Amino acid sequence: MPEPRPALFLDRDGVINIDHGYPYRVEDFDFMPDAAEAIKFAHESGIPIFVVTNQGGIGLGYFDEAAVHRFHAHMLDCISTKGGQIMDIAFCSHHPNAIDPAMRDCSCRKPKPGMIFDLASRHQIDLNRSVMIGDRDTDMAAANAAGCHGLLYSGGSLLPIMMEAVKRLSFTDGSYS
């Protein structure tokens, strides 16, 4: 089994793409400023990148999982076209006000760390050496609960905060320190 390695976790809406309010339609996908370039920068630095995103619109009945998968496929294609790569995406379809009471509580909806734990387990990630970039307090709480360092993104170019994340991950000479 490979040695656990640090990684970068990104929230989706408001970090990678503009949050138009429960975005799920491919035609509504727009990058946040410099998001594609920032992801490319981290990818070229050799850092594994993952997305963790609450998609409560499913539980609220606004759209279904197939729409989220189409949106993610389009997003990944756009990122790849710009030279970046996302290794994996975890999403939570639960919402406290979900139509179905069974969709109201879970261990994965941020601020809970379930999505981060799941990705870390599947991809041998050392959470204590990893970074989460998000735009909400719930992202920072999930990072903290998972044992990651959280960086709060408040808009504008994503490049400066991505550079800070890469610096924190201390990638040198082909191995993480």
Residue pairs with C-beta under 8 A, 6 or more apart in sequence:
1 124
2 124
3 124
4 124
4 125
4 126
5 48
5 124
5 125
5 126
5 129
5 176
6 47
6 125
6 126
6 129
6 130
6 131
6 169
6 170
6 176
7 47
7 48
7 49
7 50
7 87
7 119
7 120
7 123
7 125
7 126
7 130
7 131
8 42
8 47
8 48
8 49
8 50
8 130
8 131
8 132
8 133
8 165
8 166
8 169
9 49
9 50
9 51
9 52
9 116
9 119
9 130
9 131
9 132
9 133
9 143
9 148
10 16
10 39
10 49
10 50
10 51
10 52
10 86
10 132
10 133
10 134
11 51
11 52
11 53
11 110
11 132
11 133
11 134
11 135
11 136
11 139
11 153
12 51
12 52
12 53
12 75
12 89
12 91
13 19
13 23
13 53
14 32
14 135
14 136
14 153
15 32
15 35
15 133
15 134
15 135
15 153
15 158
16 31
16 32
16 35
16 39
16 51
16 75
16 79
17 23
17 29
17 30
17 31
17 32
17 35
17 75
18 30
18 31
18 32
20 28
20 30
22 56
22 57
22 60
22 62
22 63
23 29
23 71
24 55
24 57
24 62
24 63
24 67
24 68
24 71
25 67
25 71
26 70
26 71
26 74
29 71
29 74
29 75
29 78
31 78
32 155
32 158
33 155
33 156
33 157
33 158
34 157
34 158
34 159
35 158
36 78
36 79
36 82
36 83
36 84
37 82
37 158
37 159
38 157
38 158
38 159
38 161
38 162
39 49
39 79
39 82
39 84
39 85
39 86
39 162
40 79
40 82
40 83
40 84
41 159
41 162
41 163
41 166
42 49
42 84
42 162
42 165
42 166
43 49
43 83
43 84
43 85
44 83
45 166
45 169
45 171
46 171
46 174
47 166
47 169
47 171
48 87
48 123
48 125
49 84
49 85
49 86
49 87
50 86
50 87
50 88
50 89
50 90
50 119
50 123
50 125
51 72
51 86
51 88
51 89
51 90
51 91
52 89
52 90
52 91
52 110
52 115
52 116
52 119
52 132
52 142
53 89
53 90
53 91
53 92
53 115
54 91
54 92
54 95
54 109
54 110
54 138
55 68
55 91
55 92
55 93
56 92
56 93
56 94
56 95
56 96
56 98
56 109
57 63
57 95
58 64
58 65
58 68
58 93
58 95
58 103
59 93
59 94
59 95
59 97
59 98
59 99
59 100
59 103
59 104
60 95
60 97
60 98
60 99
61 99
65 93
68 91
68 93
72 89
72 91
75 86
76 86
76 89
79 85
79 86
87 123
88 119
88 122
88 123
90 108
90 115
90 116
90 118
90 119
91 115
92 106
92 108
92 109
92 110
92 114
92 115
93 103
94 103
94 104
94 105
94 106
94 108
94 109
95 103
95 104
95 109
96 104
96 105
97 104
98 104
106 112
106 114
107 114
108 114
108 115
108 118
110 134
110 136
110 138
110 139
110 141
110 142
111 137
111 138
111 139
111 141
111 142
111 145
112 142
112 145
113 142
113 143
113 145
113 146
115 142
116 127
116 132
116 142
116 143
116 146
116 148
117 127
117 146
119 125
120 126
120 127
120 130
120 146
127 146
127 147
127 148
128 147
128 148
129 169
129 176
130 148
130 149
130 169
131 143
131 148
131 149
131 150
131 151
131 165
131 168
131 169
132 139
132 140
132 142
132 143
132 146
132 148
132 149
132 150
132 151
133 139
133 150
133 151
133 153
133 158
133 161
133 162
133 165
134 140
134 142
134 143
134 150
134 151
134 152
134 153
135 152
135 153
135 154
135 155
139 150
139 152
140 150
140 152
142 150
143 149
143 150
144 150
149 168
151 161
151 164
151 165
151 168
153 161
169 176
170 176
170 177
